[in-house]
Amino acid sequence: MESIITDVSKGKLSIGQKIPSINELSELCNLSRDTVEKAYRELKKRKIIVSVKGKGFYTAKTELISKINIFFLIYKPSSY
């Protein structure tokens, strides 16, 4: 979960990009299929990924990708 969240927030995974299936990730990382399924379920719940029936899992538009807005105000009283 953390690696997908990190990759999305850093822009390594773009919005709408396909991610490995549960079976592919299970084999790739030597994890139980149930573990990967629970992680994907939690990512879907957090709206970080979406599933498309028959197609797979994709990254979703999320608040993890944020713009930085900076407002800098200097107030110095002046006698002028």
N, C-alpha and C positions, 0 to 999 in steps of 0.2 A: 504494500500500500504506500509506504513512505517513498519508495523510489518513483512510483508513478506520480504522486503528489509533487515531489521535488522536480521531476522532469517537466510537468505541466507548468509549475510556477516559474521555472527558469526558461521556459520557451523551447525546451528540447523536444517536447511533444506539442505539436500545434493543434489547434481546435479542429475537430473532425478527423483527426488522424486515427487510423485503425491500430489497435493494440492486440497483442497475441490473445488467442482464445484461452479458455481455462485449461484445456488439455495441453496446448502448446507450452504455456507458461509453467504448468505442472512438471512437464518433462524437462524443460529448459533449466529450471531452478531446482530440480529434484525435490519438489514439495508434494504433499498430498493434494489430490484434486479437491478435497473438501476445504483445505486451507485456502487455496486460491479462490474457490467459489465464495467463501466467506469474505475474503478481501474485496472481491469484485462487487459483492452485494453491498458492502459498506461504502465503497466508492460510488456506487449508483445512488445510495441513500444520501450521500453528501453532494450529489449532482456533479461529480468530477468526471464520470464516464456515463455513457448511455449504451444500451444494447438495442440492436436492430435484429429482430427475429429473422433467422436464416442468413444473416450477413456477418454478425460479430459484434465486437465492442469497439466503441469510438470515444475519443476524448470529447468532452462537452464544454460549452462556454461556461466559464466559472469565474468567481470572484478572485480566484488564485492569481489570475492574470490581471494585474491592476496597474493603473497609471499613477504616477507619483505627481501630485500637485503640491507645489510649495508656494506659500504666501509669506513673504518676508516684508515686514513693516518696521521702519525705524521712525520713531517719533522723538524729536528733540525740540523742546520748547525754545522759542526764539523771541528775542525782544523786538525783532524787525516787524 
